[in-house]
Amino acid sequence: MAERNHSVWRRTSNKPRPELRPGQLLGIYFPDSAEEPDGGDYTHMALYTGNGTIAHNFLGTILHEKLGDFIRRSGCNLREVIALKEERKKANGGKSAKR
């Protein structure tokens, strides 16, 4: 799956976070998570569905909620925005972007 996706934004970059687009994956880190990131930057994933809303799995239940509300309630932070490679191709006028 990694070959088909690319990072649009990382928290460690100096760039401001771009406007989120439906279908992008969000890498989220919970500081108090019992799960170790295992060398990664996040402990949780969510799907951006548009209009400020995400869908994510919490204890086996798919929840739909506003991203801002989720971040405030949970104390987590957004670490990465990931998009399908096709989205990158569209952004480059239909041409594949070089890595």
Phi and psi restraints in degrees (value plus and minus 20) as a CYANA .aco file:
   2 ALA   PHI     -79.1   -39.1
   2 ALA   PSI     -51.9   -11.9
   3 GLU   PHI     -86.9   -46.9
   3 GLU   PSI     -44.1    -4.1
   4 ARG   PHI    -112.2   -72.2
   4 ARG   PSI     -29.3    10.7
   5 ASN   PHI    -138.0   -98.0
   5 ASN   PSI     141.7   181.7
   6 HIS   PHI    -167.6  -127.6
   6 HIS   PSI     135.8   175.8
   7 SER   PHI    -101.1   -61.1
   7 SER   PSI     105.2   145.2
   8 VAL   PHI    -109.3   -69.3
   8 VAL   PSI     -54.7   -14.7
   9 TRP   PHI    -177.2  -137.2
   9 TRP   PSI     122.5   162.5
  10 ARG   PHI    -148.1  -108.1
  10 ARG   PSI     123.2   163.2
  11 ARG   PHI     -78.0   -38.0
  11 ARG   PSI     -50.0   -10.0
  12 THR   PHI     -97.5   -57.5
  12 THR   PSI     -29.0    11.0
  13 SER   PHI     -98.3   -58.3
  13 SER   PSI     140.6   180.6
  14 ASN   PHI    -107.5   -67.5
  14 ASN   PSI     -21.9    18.1
  15 LYS   PHI    -102.9   -62.9
  15 LYS   PSI     125.1   165.1
  16 PRO   PHI     -87.6   -47.6
  16 PRO   PSI     131.7   171.7
  17 ARG   PHI     -85.4   -45.4
  17 ARG   PSI     111.5   151.5
  18 PRO   PHI     -92.8   -52.8
  18 PRO   PSI     146.4   186.4
  19 GLU   PHI     -82.1   -42.1
  19 GLU   PSI     112.7   152.7
  20 LEU   PHI     -93.8   -53.8
  20 LEU   PSI     127.3   167.3
  21 ARG   PHI    -143.0  -103.0
  21 ARG   PSI     123.6   163.6
  22 PRO   PHI     -74.1   -34.1
  22 PRO   PSI     118.1   158.1
  23 GLY   PHI      77.2   117.2
  23 GLY   PSI     -31.9     8.1
  24 GLN   PHI     -96.0   -56.0
  24 GLN   PSI     126.2   166.2
  25 LEU   PHI    -115.4   -75.4
  25 LEU   PSI     122.6   162.6
  26 LEU   PHI    -135.6   -95.6
  26 LEU   PSI     103.9   143.9
  27 GLY   PHI    -109.1   -69.1
  27 GLY   PSI     100.1   140.1
  28 ILE   PHI    -141.1  -101.1
  28 ILE   PSI     121.2   161.2
  29 TYR   PHI    -136.1   -96.1
  29 TYR   PSI     106.7   146.7
  30 PHE   PHI    -121.3   -81.3
  30 PHE   PSI      92.4   132.4
  31 PRO   PHI     -78.8   -38.8
  31 PRO   PSI     -51.8   -11.8
  32 ASP   PHI    -117.0   -77.0
  32 ASP   PSI      -6.8    33.2
  33 SER   PHI     -87.1   -47.1
  33 SER   PSI     121.8   161.8
  34 ALA   PHI     -94.6   -54.6
  34 ALA   PSI     -38.9     1.1
  35 GLU   PHI    -101.5   -61.5
  35 GLU   PSI     111.5   151.5
  36 GLU   PHI    -102.0   -62.0
  36 GLU   PSI     119.9   159.9
  37 PRO   PHI     -86.9   -46.9
  37 PRO   PSI     -26.5    13.5
  38 ASP   PHI      31.1    71.1
  38 ASP   PSI      30.1    70.1
  39 GLY   PHI      64.1   104.1
  39 GLY   PSI     -29.5    10.5
  40 GLY   PHI    -111.0   -71.0
  40 GLY   PSI     159.4   199.4
  41 ASP   PHI    -118.4   -78.4
  41 ASP   PSI     -27.0    13.0
  42 TYR   PHI    -164.8  -124.8
  42 TYR   PSI     140.7   180.7
  43 THR   PHI    -133.8   -93.8
  43 THR   PSI     -24.4    15.6
  44 HIS   PHI    -170.0  -130.0
  44 HIS   PSI     129.3   169.3
  45 MET   PHI    -143.4  -103.4
  45 MET   PSI     127.4   167.4
  46 ALA   PHI    -158.8  -118.8
  46 ALA   PSI     136.3   176.3
  47 LEU   PHI    -126.9   -86.9
  47 LEU   PSI     105.6   145.6
  48 TYR   PHI     -99.2   -59.2
  48 TYR   PSI     102.6   142.6
  49 THR   PHI    -125.2   -85.2
  49 THR   PSI     -22.8    17.2
  50 GLY   PHI      86.9   126.9
  50 GLY   PSI     142.8   182.8
  51 ASN   PHI      34.1    74.1
  51 ASN   PSI      15.8    55.8
  52 GLY   PHI      57.0    97.0
  52 GLY   PSI     -11.0    29.0
  53 THR   PHI    -128.1   -88.1
  53 THR   PSI     124.9   164.9
  54 ILE   PHI    -143.2  -103.2
  54 ILE   PSI     139.3   179.3
  55 ALA   PHI    -141.4  -101.4
  55 ALA   PSI     113.7   153.7
  56 HIS   PHI    -172.7  -132.7
  56 HIS   PSI     138.4   178.4
  57 ASN   PHI    -113.0   -73.0
  57 ASN   PSI     104.5   144.5
  58 PHE   PHI    -147.7  -107.7
  58 PHE   PSI      89.3   129.3
  59 LEU   PHI      33.4    73.4
  59 LEU   PSI      22.0    62.0
  60 GLY   PHI      66.2   106.2
  60 GLY   PSI     -18.7    21.3
  61 THR   PHI    -135.1   -95.1
  61 THR   PSI     111.3   151.3
  62 ILE   PHI    -101.9   -61.9
  62 ILE   PSI     100.7   140.7
  63 LEU   PHI    -128.0   -88.0
  63 LEU   PSI     126.3   166.3
  64 HIS   PHI    -141.0  -101.0
  64 HIS   PSI     101.6   141.6
  65 GLU   PHI    -176.9  -136.9
  65 GLU   PSI     146.7   186.7
  66 LYS   PHI     -89.6   -49.6
  66 LYS   PSI     114.5   154.5
  67 LEU   PHI     -77.9   -37.9
  67 LEU   PSI     -66.0   -26.0
  68 GLY   PHI     -80.6   -40.6
  68 GLY   PSI     -62.4   -22.4
  69 ASP   PHI     -83.7   -43.7
  69 ASP   PSI     -62.2   -22.2
  70 PHE   PHI     -81.5   -41.5
  70 PHE   PSI     -65.5   -25.5
  71 ILE   PHI     -84.4   -44.4
  71 ILE   PSI     -65.6   -25.6
  72 ARG   PHI     -83.1   -43.1
  72 ARG   PSI     -64.2   -24.2
  73 ARG   PHI     -87.8   -47.8
  73 ARG   PSI     -60.5   -20.5
  74 SER   PHI    -112.6   -72.6
  74 SER   PSI     -38.1     1.9
  75 GLY   PHI      55.3    95.3
  75 GLY   PSI      -4.0    36.0
  76 CYS   PHI    -107.8   -67.8
  76 CYS   PSI     155.7   195.7
  77 ASN   PHI    -160.0  -120.0
  77 ASN   PSI     129.4   169.4
  78 LEU   PHI     -99.6   -59.6
  78 LEU   PSI     106.2   146.2
  79 ARG   PHI    -127.2   -87.2
  79 ARG   PSI     -50.7   -10.7
  80 GLU   PHI    -175.2  -135.2
  80 GLU   PSI     126.9   166.9
  81 VAL   PHI    -135.6   -95.6
  81 VAL   PSI     105.6   145.6
  82 ILE   PHI    -140.6  -100.6
  82 ILE   PSI     116.3   156.3
  83 ALA   PHI    -147.1  -107.1
  83 ALA   PSI     136.8   176.8
  84 LEU   PHI     -83.8   -43.8
  84 LEU   PSI     127.6   167.6
  85 LYS   PHI     -77.0   -37.0
  85 LYS   PSI     -53.9   -13.9
  86 GLU   PHI     -79.7   -39.7
  86 GLU   PSI     -56.3   -16.3
  87 GLU   PHI     -85.1   -45.1
  87 GLU   PSI     -58.7   -18.7
  88 ARG   PHI     -84.1   -44.1
  88 ARG   PSI     -60.5   -20.5
  89 LYS   PHI     -82.7   -42.7
  89 LYS   PSI     -63.1   -23.1
  90 LYS   PHI     -82.5   -42.5
  90 LYS   PSI     -60.6   -20.6
  91 ALA   PHI     -85.8   -45.8
  91 ALA   PSI     -42.1    -2.1
  92 ASN   PHI    -121.6   -81.6
  92 ASN   PSI       5.7    45.7
  93 GLY   PHI      50.7    90.7
  93 GLY   PSI       9.4    49.4
  94 GLY   PHI      69.2   109.2
  94 GLY   PSI     -22.2    17.8
  95 LYS   PHI    -119.1   -79.1
  95 LYS   PSI     123.7   163.7
  96 SER   PHI     -87.7   -47.7
  96 SER   PSI     115.3   155.3
  97 ALA   PHI    -105.3   -65.3
  97 ALA   PSI     122.6   162.6
  98 LYS   PHI    -103.4   -63.4
  98 LYS   PSI     126.9   166.9
